Amino acid sequence: MKKKLVMKIPNISCEHCVARIEDALTEITGVAKVKGNVKKQQITAVLSDSSVENDVKEKLSEIGYPVEE
């Protein structure tokens, strides 16, 4: 079952940020799709395996884009 994960990321300031996040997250097994929005400072990830949700958040922190909780 797929899970849609919408995350607020205040550090997103440009399309380069979005591209970096999309590249990093699509490397995680279980992440089916990633879409970013600069204006909303938001990333939407579709997970084919919901158990990778923490991996996604950890990866975002690692690359300098922590999720606003």
Secondary structure in CASP SS format (residue, H / E / C, confidence):
PFRMAT SS
TARGET T0000
AUTHOR 0000-0000-0000
METHOD secondary structure of the structure
MODEL  1
M C 1.00
K C 1.00
K E 1.00
K E 1.00
L E 1.00
V E 1.00
M E 1.00
K E 1.00
I C 1.00
P C 1.00
N C 1.00
I C 1.00
S C 1.00
C C 1.00
E H 1.00
H H 1.00
C H 1.00
V H 1.00
A H 1.00
R H 1.00
I H 1.00
E H 1.00
D H 1.00
A H 1.00
L H 1.00
T H 1.00
E C 1.00
I C 1.00
T C 1.00
G C 1.00
V E 1.00
A E 1.00
K E 1.00
V E 1.00
K E 1.00
G E 1.00
N E 1.00
V C 1.00
K C 1.00
K C 1.00
Q C 1.00
Q E 1.00
I E 1.00
T E 1.00
A E 1.00
V E 1.00
L E 1.00
S C 1.00
D C 1.00
S H 1.00
S H 1.00
V H 1.00
E H 1.00
N H 1.00
D H 1.00
V H 1.00
K H 1.00
E H 1.00
K H 1.00
L H 1.00
S H 1.00
E H 1.00
I C 1.00
G C 1.00
Y C 1.00
P C 1.00
V C 1.00
E C 1.00
E C 1.00
END
